[in-house]
Amino acid sequence: MESRARQRFIIVTFFIICMIILAGRLVFLQLINKEYKITASNNVLRYEIIYPSRGLIYDRNGNIMVENQFAYDILITPRELVPFDTTAFCSIFNLDRERLEQMLEEVHSRRRVIGYQSVIFLRQVSSQEYTRFLEKSYKFLGFSVQTRSVRSYPSQICGNLPGYIIEADQSFLDKNPEYRPGDYIGKTGLEEFYEKWLRGEKGYSIFLRDVHNRIKSPYEDGAYDKTAVPGKDMFTTIDLPLQRFGEELMRNKVGSVVALDPSTGEVLTLITSTGLSSEYLTNFGSYYPQVIADPLKPLFNRAIMSAYPPGSVFKLVNGLIGLQEGVLKPETRYSCNMGYRAGSLTVGCHSHPSPTNLMQSVMMSCNAYYCNVLRSILDNPAYGRIGESMNKWQEYVKSFGFGTRLGIDIPGELSGSLPGTALYDKIYGAGRWRSLTVISLSIGQGEIGATPLQLANLAAIMANRGHYYTPHLVREIREEPSFSPRVERHQVMVDPEHFEVIVEGMYQAVNAPAGSGATARLAAIPDLVLCGKTGTAQNPHGEDNSVFICFAPKDNPKIAVAVYIEQGGFGASQAAPVASLLVEKYLTGEIHPSRQWLYERTLEQDLVTRHLQ
């Protein structure tokens, strides 16, 4: 009896405990936790996503480069869609009836995937269309309005620098679950690289609605709303007036201009021409077919993506390597009779006084001189075989930032190309090539390729006499005190004392008197000491490319510039005027009256037609 009574007690107790747990859970769900109540009430509630305004982008002086403006999207929720007056809908948004039916069919085909979500049906409707829709929204169950901010650009600058905003595709959503369909993301440029700072954090408001889909009031007085958090403002290193001036100088030309502050690595201008017009950026998707069809490839950021032959500006590097290796001295003289000749091989050169020493060879840009220099480096008896000396040469060149990414804070940077023993062994066979085989490297031709950013970095190295800082585009992110740009100081493998003779050659190239053979006298600026080096890079697809690098002043430099103009011809004819005018504008604020003719001539130059041909 006692055993049976104990069993009955246990069973009764168990059921009582279960009932208490169940009752407690029901009380929690119905009286305490409102989430399930909200979920169950979705048929009378409407969630409106509040998109945060993206962080503003400023230049180094506080000028706005990128700001925000309101835009309105029409959303559709397929599960709530009911038959509606399509004629009235088309009238509001100026739509063709056939186009509307096609769009509805596309939504219907994705109905299962969309589920109960709302997706964008019409993007960036006008404020007038938005107002008309609000007045009659009760007639269109399943449609709603979403307000968000889009980018606007007070100054018309090259769009490749800030980048553009576009709706996230499915592959991005799969990798980034914090985003949802319809969200916009930064694509290319600063917008992409600094997305996590610029994007902000979405919020939402919950509203009660009536049977006509009209909003009646906030749910629970907004107790369950979430406030959107704006993106963080960002201050760049760009000098906006200088950027605009540089783009003006590059009008109707194809190429790039990069200007750096050599003392910090800050990027003052980053120009690709012809680049992406900022007019396309606000609603880039609408212009995408037009941009893709453009034969000048405006999406291609030449400043960081083009691996061009550097041409004669690379002679500076070979000269410095020769000095460091001890196979070249400042007083070393070589003759030039319109070029360098060895057996059946000839590397042509222009007419200039001969023979030249090292400083004069830079000033006159003598090809024959640097053919001799490269052969001295590669045939150096200190190395057992040419493969060893070539690898050492490659190591030197890499320390100047060639053949590697410099680490700029913008997506898409390429490393360029830097040949070495492995490449030539593969092409010619081990031990089956000599210094004459690769003689084109002496004048920056052949298998070497450099981006305009790397050439600007070379100008900064010359300005600093042997070191550079990581090029970077952002100085500060407001409300993010822990942020600081990733900047490192890099020392090249050439001792600083070897730079003076090369820098003097760059000074003479610009400032030597007429008749001296100087190649860049056109770049001379009154009352300002500019040091520069011209380059003419061979182009198998048309006329030669025009190249110029420079820095100023000679002592305590403030700016280092590289200009690369495709099919521009001789370096001093096109690239040098653009670079020197940019430097003059930055350091003096104006163009000297004696150089107005050069400014006007530069603006009148039209090389785009030549490039297309």
C-alpha positions in Angstrom: 0.0 0.0 0.0 2.8 2.4 0.9 4.5 1.6 -2.3 1.4 2.3 -4.4 0.7 5.6 -2.5 4.3 6.7 -3.1 3.9 6.0 -6.9 0.7 8.0 -7.0 2.3 10.9 -5.2 5.2 10.9 -7.6 3.0 10.9 -10.6 0.7 13.6 -9.3 3.7 15.7 -8.3 5.2 15.3 -11.8 2.0 16.5 -13.5 1.7 19.4 -11.1 5.3 20.5 -11.9 4.7 20.2 -15.6 1.5 22.3 -15.3 3.4 25.0 -13.3 6.2 25.1 -16.0 3.7 25.3 -18.8 1.7 28.0 -17.1 4.8 29.9 -16.3 5.9 29.7 -20.0 2.5 30.9 -21.2 2.7 33.9 -18.8 6.2 34.7 -20.0 5.2 34.5 -23.7 1.9 36.4 -23.4 2.6 38.9 -20.6 6.3 39.5 -20.4 8.0 38.8 -23.7 6.6 41.0 -26.4 8.6 39.5 -29.3 6.2 36.7 -30.0 3.3 39.1 -29.8 5.0 41.3 -32.4 5.6 38.3 -34.6 2.0 37.2 -34.3 0.8 40.7 -35.1 2.7 41.1 -38.3 -0.5 41.3 -40.3 -1.2 44.7 -38.6 2.4 45.9 -38.2 4.7 47.5 -40.8 8.5 47.6 -40.3 10.1 50.5 -42.1 13.9 50.1 -42.4 15.7 53.3 -41.6 18.9 53.4 -43.6 21.7 55.4 -42.0 23.4 58.2 -43.9 26.9 57.2 -44.9 29.8 59.1 -43.5 30.9 62.2 -45.4 34.2 62.3 -47.1 36.3 65.5 -46.8 39.6 66.5 -48.3 42.6 67.5 -46.2 41.3 71.0 -45.7 37.8 70.2 -44.8 36.2 70.6 -48.2 33.4 68.2 -48.9 34.2 65.6 -51.6 31.2 63.3 -51.0 28.0 64.1 -49.2 24.4 62.7 -49.0 21.0 63.5 -50.4 17.6 61.9 -49.9 16.3 59.2 -52.3 13.0 57.2 -52.4 12.6 53.6 -53.4 9.3 51.9 -54.0 9.3 48.5 -52.3 7.1 45.5 -53.1 6.1 42.7 -50.7 4.8 39.8 -52.9 3.0 38.0 -50.2 0.8 41.1 -49.5 0.3 42.0 -53.2 -3.4 42.1 -54.4 -4.8 43.2 -57.8 -4.4 46.9 -58.2 -5.1 49.7 -60.7 -2.0 49.3 -63.0 -3.0 52.3 -65.1 -3.0 54.6 -62.1 0.3 53.1 -60.9 1.9 53.7 -64.3 0.6 57.2 -64.3 2.3 58.0 -61.0 5.7 56.7 -62.0 5.5 57.4 -65.8 5.9 53.7 -66.5 5.0 51.8 -69.7 2.3 49.2 -68.9 4.2 46.5 -70.7 7.3 47.3 -68.6 5.3 47.2 -65.4 3.9 43.7 -66.3 7.4 42.5 -67.0 8.7 43.8 -63.7 5.8 42.1 -61.8 6.5 38.9 -63.6 10.1 39.0 -62.5 9.0 39.5 -58.9 6.5 36.7 -59.2 9.2 34.3 -60.5 11.2 35.0 -57.3 8.2 34.9 -54.9 9.4 31.8 -53.0 12.9 33.2 -52.6 11.6 36.6 -51.4 9.1 35.1 -49.0 7.6 37.8 -46.7 10.4 40.2 -47.4 10.0 43.5 -49.1 12.4 44.1 -52.0 13.1 47.2 -54.2 10.7 47.6 -57.1 11.6 51.1 -58.3 14.8 52.8 -57.4 15.3 56.5 -56.7 11.9 57.9 -57.8 11.5 61.6 -57.9 10.2 63.6 -54.9 7.1 64.4 -57.0 6.4 60.8 -57.7 7.0 60.0 -54.1 4.4 62.5 -53.0 1.8 61.3 -55.5 2.3 57.7 -54.4 1.9 58.6 -50.7 -1.5 60.2 -51.5 -2.8 57.0 -53.1 -0.7 54.3 -51.4 -3.9 52.8 -49.9 -4.8 51.7 -53.4 -1.7 49.7 -53.8 -1.5 47.0 -51.1 1.9 45.3 -51.2 3.7 48.4 -52.2 5.5 50.8 -49.8 8.1 53.6 -49.7 11.7 53.4 -48.4 13.6 56.5 -47.7 17.4 56.4 -47.8 20.3 58.6 -48.6 22.4 58.4 -51.8 25.7 60.0 -52.6 26.1 63.4 -54.2 29.3 65.2 -55.3 29.6 69.0 -54.8 32.7 69.0 -56.9 32.9 67.1 -60.2 36.0 64.9 -59.6 37.2 61.6 -61.0 34.9 59.0 -59.6 37.5 56.3 -59.5 38.9 57.9 -56.3 35.7 57.9 -54.1 34.2 54.8 -55.9 30.5 54.3 -56.2 27.6 52.7 -54.3 25.6 49.8 -55.7 23.1 47.3 -54.4 24.7 44.2 -52.9 24.5 41.1 -55.1 23.8 37.6 -53.9 27.4 36.5 -53.7 28.2 39.5 -51.4 25.1 38.7 -49.3 26.1 35.1 -48.9 29.5 36.2 -47.5 28.2 39.0 -45.4 25.0 37.9 -43.5 24.7 41.3 -41.7 23.5 42.7 -45.0 20.1 42.0 -46.6 18.7 42.3 -50.1 18.3 45.9 -51.2 21.2 47.1 -49.1 23.8 49.3 -50.8 27.5 48.8 -50.5 30.7 50.7 -51.4 32.1 49.4 -54.7 35.7 50.4 -55.7 37.6 53.4 -54.4 37.4 54.8 -50.9 33.8 53.7 -50.6 34.7 50.0 -50.8 38.0 50.1 -48.7 36.4 52.0 -45.9 32.9 50.4 -46.1 32.8 49.3 -42.5 33.3 52.9 -41.2 31.2 54.7 -43.8 28.1 52.5 -43.9 26.7 53.2 -40.4 24.1 50.9 -38.8 20.5 50.4 -40.0 17.5 51.0 -37.7 13.8 50.5 -38.1 10.4 51.9 -37.0 7.3 49.7 -36.4 3.9 51.1 -37.3 0.3 50.0 -36.9 -1.6 49.9 -40.2 -5.3 49.7 -41.1 -7.0 47.4 -43.6 -6.2 49.9 -46.3 -2.5 49.6 -45.7 -2.4 53.1 -44.2 -0.1 53.8 -41.3 -2.1 54.7 -38.2 0.4 55.2 -35.5 3.8 54.0 -34.1 3.6 50.7 -32.4 3.9 50.9 -28.6 4.9 54.6 -29.0 8.1 53.5 -30.7 9.3 51.4 -27.7 10.6 48.7 -30.1 12.0 51.0 -32.7 15.7 51.0 -33.4 17.6 54.2 -34.2 19.9 54.2 -37.2 23.5 55.1 -36.5 25.1 57.3 -39.2 28.4 56.3 -40.8 31.6 58.0 -39.6 33.0 61.0 -41.4 36.3 60.6 -43.0 39.1 63.2 -43.7 41.3 62.3 -46.7 44.8 63.4 -47.7 43.5 64.7 -51.0 43.9 68.4 -51.9 40.5 68.9 -53.6 41.4 72.1 -55.5 44.6 70.5 -56.7 42.8 67.3 -57.7 40.3 69.4 -59.8 43.2 71.4 -61.4 45.0 68.2 -62.3 41.9 66.7 -63.9 41.5 69.9 -65.9 45.1 69.6 -67.2 44.4 65.9 -68.1 41.2 66.7 -70.1 41.2 65.0 -73.4 44.3 62.9 -72.5 44.6 59.3 -71.4 46.8 58.5 -68.5 47.3 59.3 -64.8 48.6 61.9 -62.4 49.7 61.0 -58.9 51.1 63.6 -56.4 52.5 62.7 -53.0 53.7 64.6 -49.9 57.1 62.9 -49.7 57.5 63.7 -46.0 54.5 61.7 -45.0 53.3 59.5 -47.9 50.0 61.4 -48.1 48.4 61.3 -51.5 47.6 64.8 -52.7 46.0 63.8 -56.1 45.1 60.5 -57.6 43.9 61.0 -61.1 43.0 58.6 -63.9 42.0 59.9 -67.2 39.7 59.4 -68.8 38.1 58.2 -65.5 34.6 57.6 -64.2 32.5 60.7 -64.3 31.0 61.6 -60.9 27.7 62.3 -62.7 27.3 58.5 -63.0 28.0 57.7 -59.3 24.7 58.6 -57.7 22.7 56.0 -59.7 25.5 54.0 -61.1 23.4 50.9 -62.1 21.5 53.0 -64.7 24.7 54.0 -66.4 26.6 50.7 -66.1 26.0 49.5 -69.8 27.1 52.9 -71.0 30.3 52.8 -68.9 31.2 49.2 -69.9 30.8 50.1 -73.6 33.2 53.0 -73.4 36.4 52.1 -75.3 38.5 54.3 -73.0 37.5 52.0 -70.0 36.7 54.6 -67.4 36.3 51.9 -64.7 40.0 51.1 -65.1 42.0 53.0 -62.4 45.2 53.6 -64.4 46.9 55.2 -61.4 47.2 51.9 -59.5 46.3 49.2 -62.1 48.3 50.0 -65.2 51.7 48.3 -65.4 53.5 50.7 -67.9 57.1 50.5 -69.0 58.6 53.3 -66.9 60.9 54.5 -69.7 63.9 56.8 -69.0 62.8 57.8 -65.5 64.0 54.3 -64.5 67.6 55.4 -65.4 67.7 57.0 -61.9 67.3 53.6 -60.3 70.0 52.0 -62.4 72.4 54.8 -61.7 71.9 54.6 -58.0 72.4 50.8 -58.0 75.6 51.3 -60.0 76.9 53.7 -57.4 76.0 51.4 -54.5 77.6 48.4 -56.2 80.8 50.4 -56.8 80.8 49.9 -60.6 79.9 53.5 -61.2 81.3 56.8 -60.0 80.0 60.4 -60.5 82.9 61.2 -62.7 82.5 58.0 -64.9 82.1 59.1 -68.5 80.7 57.2 -71.5 80.4 58.3 -75.1 77.2 58.4 -77.1 77.0 58.6 -80.9 73.3 58.6 -81.3 73.0 55.4 -79.3 74.7 52.3 -77.9 76.1 49.7 -80.2 77.4 46.2 -79.5 77.8 44.0 -82.5 74.5 43.9 -84.4 72.6 45.4 -81.4 71.8 49.1 -81.4 69.9 51.1 -78.7 69.2 54.5 -80.3 69.5 57.8 -78.5 68.9 61.5 -79.4 71.5 64.0 -80.3 73.3 65.6 -77.3 76.8 66.6 -76.2 79.1 63.6 -75.6 80.7 62.1 -73.7 78.8 62.7 -70.4 79.5 62.1 -66.7 76.8 60.7 -64.4 75.1 64.1 -63.6 75.1 65.0 -67.3 73.7 61.7 -68.3 70.6 62.3 -66.1 70.3 65.9 -67.4 70.5 64.8 -71.0 68.8 61.3 -70.5 71.5 59.5 -72.4 70.5 55.9 -73.4 74.1 54.8 -74.2 75.3 55.8 -70.7 72.8 53.5 -69.0 73.4 50.6 -71.3 77.0 50.7 -70.1 75.8 51.1 -66.5 73.5 48.1 -66.6 76.2 45.9 -68.2 78.6 47.0 -65.4 76.1 45.9 -62.8 75.2 42.6 -64.4 78.7 41.7 -65.5 80.2 42.6 -62.1 83.0 40.1 -61.5 82.1 40.1 -57.8 79.3 37.7 -58.7 80.0 34.2 -59.9 77.5 34.3 -62.7 74.9 36.7 -64.2 72.0 34.9 -62.4 73.4 36.1 -59.1 74.0 39.7 -60.2 70.5 39.8 -61.8 68.9 38.6 -58.6 70.8 41.3 -56.7 69.7 43.9 -59.2 66.1 42.7 -58.7 66.5 43.0 -54.9 67.7 46.6 -55.3 64.8 47.5 -57.6 62.2 45.9 -55.3 63.5 48.1 -52.4 62.4 51.1 -54.5 58.8 49.8 -54.4 58.7 48.2 -57.9 57.4 44.7 -58.4 55.3 44.9 -55.2 52.2 46.5 -53.9 52.9 49.7 -52.0 49.9 49.2 -49.7 47.8 52.2 -50.6 44.3 52.2 -48.9 42.2 51.7 -52.1 41.2 48.4 -53.7 42.8 47.1 -56.9 46.4 48.1 -56.6 48.7 46.0 -58.8 52.3 45.2 -58.2 53.5 45.8 -61.7 56.2 43.5 -63.1 59.8 43.0 -62.1 61.9 40.4 -64.0 64.7 38.4 -62.5 66.8 35.4 -63.1 63.9 32.9 -62.9 62.0 34.7 -65.7 65.0 34.9 -68.1 66.0 31.3 -67.4 62.5 30.3 -68.3 62.5 32.3 -71.5 66.0 31.7 -72.7 67.2 28.7 -70.7 69.5 28.7 -67.7 72.9 30.1 -68.6 71.8 31.0 -72.2 71.3 34.7 -71.7 73.7 37.6 -71.1 73.6 41.3 -70.1 73.0 42.3 -73.7 69.9 40.0 -73.8 68.2 42.2 -71.2 69.8 45.6 -72.2 66.4 47.2 -72.6 66.1 47.2 -68.8 68.7 49.9 -68.7 66.3 52.4 -70.1 63.1 51.2 -68.4 61.8 49.0 -71.3 61.5 45.3 -71.7 59.9 43.1 -69.1 59.6 45.7 -66.4 56.2 47.4 -65.7 55.4 50.1 -63.1 52.2 51.8 -62.0 52.0 55.6 -62.0 51.8 55.3 -58.2 55.1 53.5 -58.1 56.6 56.2 -60.3 55.3 58.9 -57.9 56.8 56.9 -55.1 60.2 57.0 -57.0 59.9 60.7 -57.1 59.3 60.8 -53.4 62.3 58.5 -52.8 64.5 61.0 -54.8 63.0 63.9 -52.8 63.8 62.1 -49.5 67.3 60.9 -50.7 66.6 57.3 -50.1 63.4 56.5 -48.2 59.6 56.6 -48.6 56.5 56.3 -46.6 53.5 54.1 -47.4 51.2 56.1 -49.7 47.8 56.6 -48.1 44.6 58.4 -48.8 42.9 58.8 -45.3 44.2 60.9 -42.5 41.4 60.6 -39.9 38.1 59.0 -39.2 35.9 61.1 -37.0 34.5 59.4 -33.9 37.0 56.6 -34.4 40.0 57.8 -32.2 41.6 54.4 -32.5 42.0 54.7 -36.2 45.4 55.7 -37.7 46.6 55.2 -41.2 49.0 52.2 -41.7 52.2 54.1 -42.6 55.7 52.6 -42.5 59.0 54.2 -43.4 60.9 52.2 -46.0 64.6 52.6 -46.6 66.0 51.6 -50.0 69.1 49.6 -50.4 71.2 52.6 -51.6 73.0 54.8 -49.2 71.7 58.4 -49.0 75.1 60.0 -50.0 74.7 58.5 -53.5 71.5 60.5 -54.2 73.0 63.9 -54.4 74.6 63.6 -57.8 71.5 62.1 -59.3 69.3 64.8 -57.7 71.7 67.4 -59.2 71.2 65.8 -62.6 67.4 66.2 -62.1 67.8 69.8 -61.1 70.0 70.5 -64.2 67.5 68.7 -66.5 65.0 71.4 -65.6 67.1 74.5 -64.8 70.2 74.2 -67.0 70.6 77.0 -69.6 69.7 76.6 -73.3 72.2 74.6 -75.3 73.2 72.4 -72.4 71.3 69.4 -73.6 68.8 69.5 -70.7 65.6 67.6 -71.5 63.0 69.3 -69.3 63.6 73.0 -69.5 60.0 73.5 -70.4 59.1 72.5 -66.8 61.1 75.3 -65.2 59.1 77.5 -62.8 60.0 81.1 -62.0 61.3 81.5 -58.4 60.8 77.8 -57.7 63.4 75.0 -57.8 62.0 72.0 -59.5 63.9 68.8 -60.0 62.6 66.4 -62.7 63.3 63.5 -65.1 61.7 63.0 -68.4 60.8 59.6 -69.9 59.7 58.4 -73.3 58.4 54.9 -73.1 58.0 52.8 -76.2 54.5 51.8 -77.1 53.9 49.0 -79.6 50.3 50.1 -80.1 50.9 53.7 -81.3 53.0 56.7 -80.5 55.4 56.6 -77.5 54.1 57.3 -74.0 55.1 60.5 -72.3 56.4 60.3 -68.7 57.7 62.8 -66.2 58.5 62.6 -62.5 59.6 65.5 -60.4 59.7 67.0 -56.9 59.9 70.5 -55.4 61.5 72.4 -53.9 64.9 70.8 -54.2 65.6 71.2 -50.5 62.8 70.3 -48.0 60.5 69.1 -50.7 56.7 69.5 -50.3 55.4 67.6 -53.3 56.5 64.7 -55.6 54.6 64.0 -58.8 54.4 61.4 -61.6 52.6 62.0 -64.8 52.0 59.3 -67.4 50.3 60.1 -70.7 49.5 57.3 -73.1 50.7 58.1 -76.7 51.8 61.5 -75.5 55.2 61.3 -77.3 58.4 62.8 -75.8 58.3 63.1 -72.0 59.0 66.8 -72.1 56.2 67.6 -74.6 53.1 66.5 -72.7 53.8 65.0 -69.2 56.3 67.6 -68.1 54.0 70.6 -68.6 51.2 68.9 -66.7 53.5 68.0 -63.8 55.2 71.4 -63.5 51.9 73.3 -63.7 50.5 71.1 -61.0 53.5 71.7 -58.7 53.4 75.4 -59.4 49.7 75.6 -58.5 50.2 73.7 -55.3 53.2 75.6 -54.0 52.3 79.1 -55.3 48.6 79.0 -55.7 48.7 80.4 -59.2 50.3 80.1 -62.6 53.0 82.7 -63.4 52.0 85.1 -66.2 55.0 84.0 -68.2 53.7 80.4 -68.2 50.0 81.2 -69.1 50.7 80.1 -72.7 51.9 76.7 -71.4 48.7 76.3 -69.3 46.5 77.2 -72.3 48.4 75.0 -74.7 48.1 72.1 -72.2 44.3 72.5 -72.0 44.0 72.6 -75.8 45.9 69.3 -76.3 43.5 66.6 -77.5 45.2 63.1 -77.4 42.0 61.1 -77.0 41.4 60.9 -80.8 45.0 59.7 -81.3 44.5 57.1 -78.6 41.2 55.8 -80.1 42.8 55.6 -83.5 
